[in-house]
Amino acid sequence: MKGKGIRRAVVLAGGGARGAYEAGVLRFIQEHISTPDTPDFDIVTGSSIGAINGCFIASMGIDGASRLSGFWRQLRPEHVYDFGRRDLITTPARFLQRRPGTGEGAALWNSRPLRRLLRRTIPWPALYERLDSGELAALVVAATDVGTGATVLFADGSIGPRPRSHSRVIPTRIGPAHALASSAIPLIFPAVDVDGRTYVDGSLRQNTPLAPAIDVGADRVLVIGVSRPRTPHRDDIEMAPTPLFLAGKAFNALLLDPIDDDLRQLRGINELLQIGEDVHPGFLEHVAGRSHQYRIVEPTMIRPSFDIGTLAAEAFSAHKGELPWASRMLLGVIGGSEPEDEADLVSYLYMHAPFTRALEQAGFDDAEKRADVLAAFFED
C-alpha cells in the first residue's frame, strides 16, 4: 500500500564489492521494518554497484532484498570477471594499445561474467511491469559519458529528473547494458557502448545520485553510503604512498566527499524554507505553487560505522587461499601496496563471499542500530 502522498526514494552509492553493505541494510528493512501495510520505495536511484543493486530492488521492491543479500553472500570472483594466468602477462601490454572505433577498450578484467549475471539474476520483465503500472515511479541510473565527461542519467518511469549543468537526462528503458555501463570502473572494467556512445562508471561524477531523486519528486530520501564519515587527519602512515595506495584513497574521496556536501546543502535549504514558513505561514505552499524544485525533503543516511578497508584486509588474509591463482596474485600485489589494516583498494575489488558476507551482515547490524530512524522513514 502506498503512503498518503509521500514519495520515498532510496539512493544507492557506488563502491564495487562494498555494495554488499547496501544489501545488508535493505535486508534489515525487509525483515524488521516492512509489513504488508508498509509503503515501498517509489523512486530508486543508483550509481556503479548501486545501480546494479538498485535495478534489483526496483524490479521486486523491498521484498527482493533477501534475494539480493543471497547473491552477495555467495559471491565469487568468477561470477564477476574473467582473469587468468595469461592475463597477468598480457594485461600491461593491452593498456598501451589503442583500438580503432568506439566501444569496449582495454581493462584489467573482462566483464563478460558480470554481463551474463545481470541478465539472468535481475528479473527485468518484473521491473518493467512495476514501472508501467505506476507501482514504481522512477528508476534512475548514473553513468559517465566518455566523450563529454558529463554525468548521464538514464531514467525509466513516469517521471524523470530535470537536466542540470553537469548532467544530461536520457529517458530510456533501462536494461543490463545501462547497469553495466554505470559500474564500468575505469581501468578495472572495460567501457560500455550504449546506443553508439561510450560510458564508464557513474561514480566519477555522481557516486551518490541524491539530486536526481529529489528532482523526480522525493519527499523523503534514504541514502545508503559505503564509506564512513570523514575522520580527522592522520599522520601515522609508516610507508611511502604507492600508486595503488593512492588509488584506494582516491576511491574513498570520490565516494565520501560529494554526498557529505550534498546533504549539508539539502539541510541548509530545508532550514531556510522552514524559517520562511515560521515567519510567514503559508510560505511553503506558496513556494510549491511557484516551483516544485524548492520544498522540504527529509534525508536519512545509513553508512558504515567501521573501516571497511580493515575488514577487507582481515578477510583477504584469512581466505586468499580460496581464490583462483591469478586473482589471488593480483589482489595480493594490490594488498601488499597498502598498510595491513587499511586495504582500501582491495575493499572495492575483493569480490569474494568471505568478505562480502561479513560486509552484508555489517550493513544489517548498522541498520539495526538505526531501526527507529528507518521506521520513521516509512511511517505516514
Secondary structure, 3 states (H helix, E strand, C coil): CCCCCCCEEEEECCCHHHHHHHHHHHHHHHHHHCCCCCCCCCEEEEECHHHHHHHHHHHHHHHHHHHHHHHHHCCCHHHCCECCHHHHHHHHHHHCCCCCCCCCCCCCCECHHHHHHHHHHCCHHHHHHHHHHCCCCEEEEEEEECCCCCEEEEEEECCCCCCCCCEEEEECCCCHHHHHHHCCCCCCCCCEEECCEEEEECHHHHCCCHHHHHHHCCCEEEEECCCCCCCCCCCCCCCCCCHHHHHHHHHHHHHHHHHHHHHHHHHHHHHHHHHHHHHCCCHHHHHHHHCCCCCCCEEEEECCCCCHHHHHHHHHHHHHHHCCHHHHHHHHHHHHCCCCCCCHHHHHHCCCHHHHHHHHHHHHHHHHHCHHHHHHHHCC
